[in-house]
C-alpha cells in the first residue's frame, strides 16, 4: 500500500489536523437512517462509519442508508461486524444464513470457506458495505475462552491459518475489505475483554508457533485490515495491551511481519481500555503505538464522542504527545483503503435481493445451509421424533454475539415436525422442570458450550438418566463426551446450524 506523504506542522494547520483526527475514527450511531450530525462530520473529514444490528432492518433499508452516506462522501468506508454464524448484524433478528468459523473449520474444506466468505461479501457489497471486521484468526487453544469459542476456526493452528487465508480471499474477491482479528491472538484467554483486560502468559516461541501463524497467513493473503486485541501479552509488552503497544503494533506487526495495511482497534469503549485508560487517552495511545483507525460506537454512538476523540487527538499533537506525522500517516492509510473500496462499492440504491438473502423468515437453502449441513457431527441413533419437547438451556449471552439474535433448533424443528413444543431454561433451572413440561414427549436438550457451564452438564446428566431417549444438541464448542440417544454437534448456533440439526432430528436427511 502506498501511504500519502506526510505534511509538516507548519503547512498542516488547524483544519488539516482536525480532518486527520476525524479520518481515523470509525464511530457508530443510532437509528436506521443517518443522523444530521453524522452527515455533517462526513463533510468535515470523517471517513468511516461503523454499523451495528440497531442500524439494520432489511437489505433494502441498509442499501438506502449507505447511499445516504455516500451522497455526502462517495469514498466513505462503511464497516460492519458481520462474521456470519453467531455474530451477525445483517440478520440480527432472525439468525444468520451462514455458519460461523468453527463450523467451516469442522468441515475443513478451504474452497467451501472461500465460497461462503465470497457470498457473504457479495451480500454486504450489494448493500453498500465495504469493510467487514472479520474474520477471527484466533486459535481457540483455551476451551474455556468466554469470548472467542465458535468464532474461531478451531484449536489447530494450521487449520486456523488456511481457513483464515481462504476467508480473506473470498471476502475481498467480492470487493469487501477484510479486517483480520484479534491481533496478536485472543484464543488463549479466559477473560472477556468487553469486561476486563485479559492476559496471555505464554512465551515467544509459543506465540510464534501458534497465535501469529494465522495472521501471517492473512497478511500473505492480502488482508486489507487487521484489528488489534485489548489483551496484555507480557512476552511482547509487559505493561500495555496490544492495542496501545508500539512493540506489538509497530515492532511486531509492521516491522517483523511486514504488514502494510490498515490497523484498526477493537472497540475502544470495551472495559479493557475504557475502564483502565479511558477512551480519549486510549485513542491517543493507540494511534501513537501504530494503530490507524479507532473503532468506537458499539456503546457510544453520538456526536459528542466523535468530537471528544477528535479534540483529544488534536490536543495530543499540539502538546507533543502524538507526532503529527503519525496521525497524518494513520489518516493516509484510512484514505488509501477508502480509495481501494470506491470502485468496488455500489453507488447505492435498492439491491436485487434474492429470497434466500432476506434476513427475516427465510428458510431457503443456499451455500450457507449446505456448509452447515456438512459441519454437523452425529453420535448415536434414534428414530425420527414425533411432537418433541425442545428445552433450550440459555447461558448469559456473549456481548460480541448479543442477546437479541435468536438461536437454537425449536423454530426450525417446529417447521419440520408438527406438534413441536419448546421452553427456554436459564441458569438455576432443573431437570424436573423440563420433564414436567415435556410430559411423555421426547426431550430435545439444546445447549451452548455445556463444558463451560456446570449447571448445564448437571441438568443434561439428570435428563439422560431419567429419559435415555433424550436428544442432545450442542451448538457451541463440543467438548463433553456425547450423551443421549442422539448427540448432535453443530459447531455454531446460527439459524442454518439450527436447521441442519433439526433435519437430523426429524429424519429429513441422512444421519451418516
C-alpha positions in Angstrom: 0.0 0.0 0.0 1.3 3.5 -0.8 0.9 5.9 2.1 0.4 9.6 1.3 3.2 11.9 2.0 3.3 13.5 5.5 2.6 17.2 5.9 4.6 19.3 8.3 3.2 21.1 11.3 3.6 24.4 9.6 1.6 23.5 6.4 -0.9 21.3 8.0 -2.7 23.8 10.1 -5.7 23.6 12.4 -8.2 22.4 9.8 -5.8 19.7 8.5 -5.2 18.3 12.0 -8.9 18.2 12.7 -9.6 16.4 9.4 -6.9 13.9 10.0 -8.2 13.3 13.5 -11.7 12.7 12.1 -10.4 10.5 9.4 -9.0 7.9 11.9 -12.3 7.5 13.7 -14.9 4.7 13.0 -17.9 5.8 15.0 -21.4 4.3 15.3 -24.7 5.9 15.5 -28.3 5.2 16.5 -31.2 4.6 14.0 -31.7 3.2 10.6 -31.1 6.5 8.8 -28.0 8.7 9.1 -28.5 11.5 11.7 -27.7 15.0 10.7 -24.6 15.1 12.9 -23.0 12.2 11.2 -23.6 13.6 7.7 -22.1 16.9 9.0 -19.0 15.2 10.3 -18.6 13.3 7.0 -18.4 16.7 5.3 -15.8 17.8 7.9 -13.4 14.9 7.2 -14.9 11.8 8.9 -14.0 8.9 6.5 -15.5 5.8 8.1 -18.7 4.7 9.8 -19.4 1.5 11.8 -22.8 -0.3 11.5 -24.4 -2.5 14.2 -27.6 -4.5 14.4 -29.5 -1.4 15.6 -28.9 0.2 12.2 -30.3 -2.6 10.1 -33.9 -3.6 9.4 -33.6 -5.0 5.8 -31.3 -5.2 2.9 -33.3 -2.5 1.1 -33.1 -0.2 4.1 -29.4 -0.9 4.5 -28.7 0.0 0.9 -30.7 3.2 1.2 -28.7 4.1 4.4 -25.3 3.5 2.7 -26.5 5.5 -0.3 -27.3 8.3 2.1 -23.8 8.2 3.5 -22.2 8.2 0.0 -24.3 11.2 -1.1 -22.3 13.1 1.5 -18.9 11.4 0.9 -18.5 9.0 -2.0 -15.5 7.2 -0.6 -16.8 6.6 2.9 -15.8 3.3 4.5 -18.9 1.6 5.8 -17.8 -1.0 8.3 -19.7 -3.8 10.0 -19.1 -6.7 12.3 -20.5 -9.5 10.2 -18.7 -12.7 11.0 -21.6 -14.9 10.0 -22.6 -17.7 12.4 -23.3 -16.5 15.9 -22.1 -12.9 15.2 -24.4 -11.3 12.7 -25.6 -7.8 12.1 -27.2 -8.3 8.7 -29.6 -10.9 10.2 -29.5 -9.9 13.8 -33.3 -10.5 14.3 -33.6 -13.8 12.5 -30.2 -15.5 12.7 -27.5 -15.9 10.1 -27.9 -17.6 6.8 -24.2 -18.7 7.2 -22.5 -21.0 9.7 -19.6 -19.4 11.6 -15.9 -20.2 11.6 -15.9 -23.2 13.8 -18.4 -25.0 11.5 -16.3 -24.1 8.5 -13.2 -25.4 10.3 -15.0 -28.6 11.2 -15.7 -29.2 7.5 -12.1 -28.3 6.7 -12.8 -27.5 3.0 -11.0 -24.3 2.2 -12.8 -24.0 -1.1 -16.1 -24.0 0.8 -14.8 -21.4 3.3 -13.7 -19.2 0.4 -17.1 -19.6 -1.3 -19.0 -18.8 1.9 -17.0 -15.7 2.5 -17.4 -14.6 -1.1 -21.2 -15.0 -0.9 -21.3 -13.1 2.4 -19.1 -10.4 0.9 -21.4 -10.2 -2.1 -24.4 -9.6 0.1 -22.5 -6.9 2.0 -21.3 -5.2 -1.1 -24.8 -5.3 -2.6 -26.0 -3.3 0.4 -23.1 -0.8 0.1 -20.9 -2.2 3.0 -17.2 -2.3 2.1 -15.3 -3.1 5.2 -16.0 -6.2 7.3 -14.5 -6.5 10.8 -13.8 -10.2 10.1 -12.6 -12.9 10.1 -11.4 -14.0 13.5 -8.0 -15.6 13.1 -7.7 -16.6 16.8 -6.6 -20.1 17.6 -9.1 -21.3 20.2 -6.5 -23.1 22.3 -8.3 -22.4 25.6 -11.6 -24.3 25.6 -12.8 -22.1 28.4 -12.4 -19.0 26.3 -15.6 -16.9 27.0 -15.4 -14.6 24.0 -14.0 -16.5 21.0 -15.2 -20.1 21.0 -17.2 -20.8 17.9 -15.9 -17.6 16.3 -12.6 -19.4 15.8 -11.9 -21.9 13.0 -10.6 -24.2 15.7 -7.8 -25.1 18.1 -5.5 -26.4 15.4 -3.1 -23.7 14.3 -2.5 -24.9 10.7 -6.3 -25.3 10.2 -7.0 -21.8 11.5 -4.3 -20.4 9.2 -5.5 -22.0 6.0 -9.2 -21.1 6.6 -8.3 -17.5 7.7 -6.5 -17.0 4.4 -9.4 -18.6 2.4 -11.9 -16.4 4.2 -9.9 -13.2 3.4 -9.5 -14.2 -0.2 -13.3 -14.9 -0.6 -14.4 -11.8 1.1 -12.1 -9.5 -0.8 -13.0 -11.2 -4.1 -16.4 -9.7 -3.5 -14.9 -6.2 -3.2 -15.2 -6.0 0.6 -12.1 -5.4 2.7 -11.3 -8.0 5.3 -10.2 -7.0 8.8 -8.5 -10.0 10.4 -8.7 -10.0 14.2 -7.8 -10.0 17.1 -4.0 -9.4 16.8 -1.8 -10.9 18.2 -4.3 -13.6 19.1 -7.3 -13.8 21.6 -7.6 -17.6 21.7 -5.8 -18.4 24.9 -7.8 -16.1 27.2 -10.3 -16.9 29.9 -11.5 -13.3 30.3 -13.8 -11.3 28.0 -12.1 -8.0 27.1 -15.6 -6.4 27.0 -15.4 -6.7 30.8 -11.8 -6.6 31.8 -8.2 -6.8 30.5 -7.2 -10.4 29.6 -3.7 -11.6 30.0 -1.9 -14.3 27.9 1.1 -15.7 29.7 2.9 -17.7 27.0 6.5 -17.4 25.8 7.6 -16.0 22.5 8.2 -19.4 20.9 4.5 -20.4 21.6 3.3 -17.1 20.2 5.3 -17.6 17.0 4.2 -21.2 16.6 0.6 -20.7 17.5 -1.0 -17.3 17.8 0.8 -15.5 15.0 0.6 -18.2 12.3 -3.0 -17.4 11.1 -2.1 -13.7 11.0 0.9 -14.4 8.8 -1.4 -16.3 6.5 -3.9 -13.4 6.4 -1.1 -11.0 5.6 0.1 -13.2 2.8 -3.5 -13.5 1.5 -3.6 -9.7 1.3 -5.9 -8.8 4.2 -6.6 -5.1 3.8 -7.0 -4.5 7.6 -6.0 -6.1 10.8 -7.8 -5.5 14.2 -5.8 -5.3 17.4 -6.9 -7.1 20.6 -7.3 -5.5 24.0 -5.1 -8.1 25.7 -1.9 -8.0 27.7 0.9 -10.2 26.4 3.9 -9.8 28.7 6.2 -11.7 26.4 5.7 -8.9 23.9 5.0 -5.9 26.2 4.7 -6.3 30.0 2.9 -3.0 30.6 0.5 -2.1 27.7 -2.3 -4.1 26.0 -1.7 -4.9 22.3 -4.0 -2.0 21.1 -1.8 0.5 22.9 1.6 -1.2 22.4 4.3 0.2 20.0 6.2 -3.0 20.4 3.2 -5.1 19.2 1.6 -2.9 16.6 4.7 -1.2 15.1 7.5 -3.5 16.1 5.9 -6.9 15.6 3.0 -6.3 13.1 4.6 -3.6 10.9 8.3 -4.3 11.1 8.7 -8.0 11.8 5.6 -9.3 9.9 5.9 -6.6 7.2 2.2 -5.7 7.3 1.4 -2.5 5.4 -2.4 -2.3 5.5 -4.8 -0.6 7.9 -4.5 -1.4 11.6 -7.9 -1.0 13.3 -8.5 -1.1 17.1 -11.1 -3.2 18.7 -14.0 -1.2 20.3 -12.4 1.4 22.5 -15.4 1.6 24.8 -14.7 -2.0 25.9 -13.8 -2.1 29.5 -10.3 -3.5 28.9 -9.5 0.0 27.6 -12.2 2.4 28.8 -12.0 1.1 32.3 -8.2 1.4 32.6 -7.1 4.2 30.3 -10.3 5.9 29.2 -11.3 6.2 25.5 -9.7 9.6 24.9 -6.3 8.7 26.3 -6.6 5.2 25.0 -7.3 6.5 21.4 -4.2 8.8 21.6 -2.0 6.0 22.8 -3.4 3.6 20.1 -2.6 6.0 17.3 0.9 6.7 18.8 1.5 2.9 19.1 0.8 2.4 15.4 -3.0 1.9 15.0 -4.6 3.8 12.1 -8.3 3.6 12.9 -10.2 3.9 16.2 -13.3 1.7 16.4 -15.8 3.3 18.7 -19.6 3.2 18.6 -20.8 -0.1 19.8 -21.9 1.5 23.1 -21.0 5.2 22.4 -22.9 6.5 19.4 -23.2 10.2 19.4 -21.6 13.3 18.0 -20.2 14.3 21.4 -18.0 11.2 21.5 -16.7 11.9 18.0 -15.8 15.5 18.9 -14.2 14.5 22.2 -11.9 12.0 20.4 -11.1 14.4 17.6 -10.2 17.1 20.1 -8.1 14.7 22.2 -6.1 13.7 19.1 -5.5 17.3 18.0 -4.5 18.3 21.5 -2.1 15.4 21.8 -0.4 16.6 18.6 -0.1 20.2 19.8 1.2 19.1 23.2 3.8 16.8 21.6 2.3 13.6 23.0 1.4 12.4 19.5 3.7 13.1 16.5 1.8 14.9 13.8 3.5 12.6 11.2 2.0 9.5 12.9 -1.5 11.0 12.8 -1.1 12.0 9.2 0.2 8.5 8.3 -2.8 6.9 10.0 -5.2 9.2 8.2 -3.5 8.5 4.9 -3.8 4.7 5.4 -7.6 5.1 6.1 -8.0 7.2 2.9 -5.9 4.7 0.9 -8.3 1.9 1.9 -11.3 4.1 1.1 -9.8 4.6 -2.4 -9.4 0.8 -2.8 -13.0 0.2 -2.0 -14.5 3.0 -4.0 -14.6 1.4 -7.5 -15.8 -1.9 -5.8 -18.7 -0.4 -3.9 -22.2 0.0 -5.5 -23.2 3.7 -5.6 -26.3 2.9 -3.7 -30.0 2.1 -4.3 -32.1 -0.9 -3.5 -30.3 -4.2 -4.1 -31.8 -7.0 -6.1 -32.3 -9.3 -3.1 -33.0 -13.0 -3.7 -35.5 -14.6 -1.3 -32.7 -16.5 0.4 -30.8 -13.3 1.1 -33.6 -11.8 3.2 -32.7 -11.6 6.9 -36.2 -12.3 8.3 -38.2 -15.5 8.0 -36.2 -17.2 5.2 -35.9 -20.9 5.2 -34.5 -21.3 1.7 -31.4 -23.3 1.1 -28.1 -21.9 -0.2 -24.4 -22.3 0.3 -24.7 -21.4 4.0 -27.1 -24.2 4.7 -25.0 -26.6 2.6 -22.0 -25.7 4.8 -24.0 -26.0 8.0 -25.2 -29.5 7.0 -21.7 -30.6 6.3 -20.5 -29.3 9.7 -22.9 -31.4 11.7 -21.4 -34.4 13.6 -23.8 -37.0 14.9 -23.3 -39.7 17.5 -25.8 -42.4 18.5 -29.0 -43.5 16.8 -32.7 -42.7 17.4 -35.9 -42.9 15.4 -37.2 -39.7 14.0 -39.1 -38.0 16.8 -42.8 -37.1 16.8 -44.0 -34.0 18.6 -40.8 -33.4 20.6 -40.3 -31.0 23.5 -37.3 -28.7 22.9 -35.6 -27.5 26.1 -33.1 -24.7 25.3 -30.6 -24.1 28.1 -29.6 -20.4 27.7 -26.3 -19.1 29.2 -25.6 -15.4 29.6 -25.0 -14.0 26.1 -21.5 -13.2 24.9 -21.5 -9.4 24.3 -19.9 -9.8 20.9 -22.8 -12.1 19.9 -25.5 -10.2 21.7 -28.8 -11.4 23.2 -31.1 -10.2 20.5 -30.3 -12.8 17.9 -32.4 -16.0 18.3 -30.7 -19.4 18.3 -31.5 -23.0 18.8 -33.5 -25.6 17.0 -37.0 -25.1 18.2 -38.3 -22.8 15.5 -36.7 -24.9 12.7 -37.9 -28.2 14.2 -41.4 -26.9 14.5 -41.4 -26.2 10.8 -40.5 -29.9 10.2 -42.3 -31.7 12.9 -45.9 -30.8 13.7 -46.7 -30.5 17.4 -43.2 -29.5 18.5 -43.3 -27.5 21.7 -40.5 -25.7 23.5 -39.2 -23.8 26.5 -36.2 -21.8 27.5 -34.3 -22.6 30.7 -31.8 -20.2 32.3 -29.2 -21.0 34.9 -30.9 -22.4 38.0 -33.3 -24.5 36.1 -33.6 -28.2 36.9 -34.3 -31.4 35.0 -37.5 -31.8 36.9 -38.9 -28.6 35.3 -38.1 -29.9 31.9 -39.6 -33.3 32.5 -42.8 -31.8 33.9 -43.2 -29.6 30.8 -42.3 -32.4 28.4 -44.7 -35.0 29.7 -44.3 -38.1 27.6 -42.7 -36.3 24.7 -39.1 -37.0 23.6 -36.9 -34.3 25.1 -34.5 -32.4 22.8 -32.0 -30.7 25.0 -30.2 -27.8 23.4 -27.0 -26.4 24.9 -24.3 -23.9 24.1 -20.8 -24.6 25.4 -22.0 -27.0 28.1 -18.4 -27.7 29.1 -18.2 -24.1 30.4 -21.4 -24.2 32.4 -21.5 -26.9 35.1 -25.2 -26.3 35.6 -25.9 -27.4 32.1 -23.9 -30.5 32.5 -25.8 -31.4 35.7 -29.2 -30.9 34.0 -28.1 -33.0 31.0 -26.9 -35.8 33.1 -30.2 -35.9 35.0 -32.3 -35.7 31.9 -30.4 -38.5 30.2 -30.6 -40.7 33.3 -34.3 -40.1 33.5 -35.0 -40.3 29.8 -32.4 -42.3 27.9 -34.1 -41.4 24.6 -33.2 -37.7 25.2 -31.7 -36.0 22.1 -28.8 -33.6 22.9 -27.8 -30.8 20.6 -24.5 -28.9 21.3 -24.4 -25.6 19.5 -21.2 -24.3 21.0 -17.7 -25.8 21.1 -18.2 -29.6 21.6 -16.0 -30.7 24.4 -18.0 -33.2 26.5 -18.4 -36.8 25.7 -21.5 -37.5 23.6 -24.6 -38.2 25.7 -28.2 -39.1 25.0 -29.7 -41.5 22.4 -28.7 -39.0 19.8 -25.9 -36.4 20.2 -25.6 -33.6 17.5 -22.7 -31.2 17.4 -23.5 -28.2 15.1 -20.3 -26.2 15.8 -22.3 -23.0 16.0 -25.7 -21.5 16.8 -26.7 -19.7 13.6 -30.1 -20.2 12.0 -28.7 -22.6 9.4 -26.9 -24.6 12.0 -30.3 -25.0 13.8 -31.9 -26.0 10.6 -29.2 -28.6 9.9 -29.7 -30.1 13.4 -33.5 -30.1 13.0 -33.3 -32.0 9.8 -31.3 -34.8 11.5 -33.8 -34.9 14.4 -36.7 -35.1 12.1 -35.2 -37.7 10.0 -35.3 -35.4 7.0 -31.8 -36.3 5.8 -29.2 -39.0 6.2 -27.5 -39.1 9.6 -24.3 -40.7 8.3 
